[in-house]
């Protein structure tokens, strides 16, 4: 019983300090976990959908979650401020649009 209580106190601290996300011009990278660490890298060109979600508790604290959907699964950037979530979605939308336009120009299609 004491181990469960200790884990309930320690686990969130370790998860908080281990959680990282990185965005650059070509990919999104997240690192998360407590005992088993999950390191995911997603190329921006593979993104199919980007959305922001927030529950009632998230709204109270002004945070949200960005969910990025790819053909291989979902990747979440959790517990970030609403403003940063909006900036991330806008940035990804612009990068995806640039990739689509660039692909059409290479194929010789008119835009």
C-alpha positions, 0 to 999 in steps of 0.5 A: 500500500505504501508503494502505491502511495509513493508511486502516486506522488513520485510518478507525476513528478518524473513524468513532468520532468521527463516530458519534452517536445521539439518542433523544427522545420521538418519534424515533431519530436516528443519524449515521454514516460516514467519507467518506459520512455517513449521517443517519437519523431514524426515528419511534418509531411506525414501529418494528416490532421491537427487538432486542439482539445481541452476539457473543463479542468484544462480550461480552468488552468488555461491549458490544452492538448494538440493532437497530431494525426498521421497514417501511423498513429497519433502524437500528442503535445499535452498540457501546454498553454492555449496560446502556444497550442494555437501557435503550434497548430497555425505553424503546422498548418502553414508548413503543411500548406507550403509542402502541398504547394511545393509538391504541386509546383514540382508536378507542374500543376497550376495553383 
